[in-house]
């Protein structure tokens, strides 16, 4: 091959590489509320396939993540289980105000692995169980919603001695899944597509709507992968995944 042709071939290879989405692929660390574990994994995989960027996911309780971010944990995005903590991060000067939006609206469920245990609120009123699992209401919004539900039903004081608290909604689910509690309040998303057992969809009038907000942290304002992930989270592709796992969507948050 002649020298000029070699040069053209080399230039073509460089241009092809630069045109690839993988060429400038980056990564962003994302703090993800435990209830959103499975949809986040699916969305991150689709995001990687489409953009080449990596969303490195960590799962836990929103309250714990808030504390860690305040202590300079290296996250670029927070996907919270509430709208309160992302707002606090903005108020604290750690979050980008214009980036905050509701990516999902969660639903609370009373669940048991036993197909005959849960028959609605009367299961709670009958009090014929030893342990009721909830997430820590201080750290986890789904735990706060569970307490709110029990108080609305005027059952909290009666059932409090039987309550076992998980550090996150993930651990609260595990208590029921492993049989350490006969039933518990979990996120609907954790039962999708078919966890079996018996369940009661807690009526929305018994607890405050669980609006789950995302926020970009100021430490990642210049991170291209972080910006791209938040855009992707609003895309029809991501929203289809979110709905598949039982969440409602805020129409104002569509891309």
C-alpha positions, 0 to 999 in steps of 0.5 A: 500500500502506498504511503498516501493510502496508508495515511488515508486508512489511518485517518479513516480508522481514527474517524471511525473510532471517534464516531463510535459511542464507545470512544469517549465512554465514561462512568458515573457512580449512582446511589440507588434506593434499594426498592429500585434495584432490579429496574436500575440494573436493567436500565444501566445495561440498556444505557451501557449498550446505547451509549457505552457509558457505565452506570456503577450502581450501589444499593441501599437506604436513601437516608444512609446515602444522604448521610454518605453524600454529605460526608463526600461519598463519591457518587455522581447521581442519587436515585432516592426513594423519596423527594425529600432527600434530593431536595435537601441535597439541593438545599445543602448546596450538593445537588443541582436544582435544575436536574431534580425530577421524579423518575418513579412513583412507588407503591406499598404492598403488604406481602407474605410468602404464604398464599393464604396469609394476607387477605387485606387490612383484616390480616393486620387487625387479626394480629395472628402473626409473630413478626411484621417486617418493615424498613427502618422508617428513619432511613427508608421512605417505604418504612415511613410509609408503612408506619404511616399506614399502621397509624392511619389504621390505628394499629401501630401501638398494637403491632409495634412489639411485633415489628422487625426493621430492616436497614433498607426495603431490601432487607425488609423484603429478605426478612419475609422471603427467608421466613424470619417474618411471616409478612411485611410491608415491601415495594411492589417492584420487589414482587415483580413479575411474580414473587408468589405468596399473598399480597395487599396493595395498600390504598394510596389514601393510607400513606403519602405518595412515594415520589422517587426523585433523581438528582445530579450531584454538583461533584458530577456536573462536568461528568458526561456519563452522569448527564447522559444517564439522567437523560436516558432515565427519562427516555421511553426505553427506561420508562417502559422498564420502570412501568414493568416493575409496577411503578407509576410515572410522572408525565412531567418527567418524560424526555 
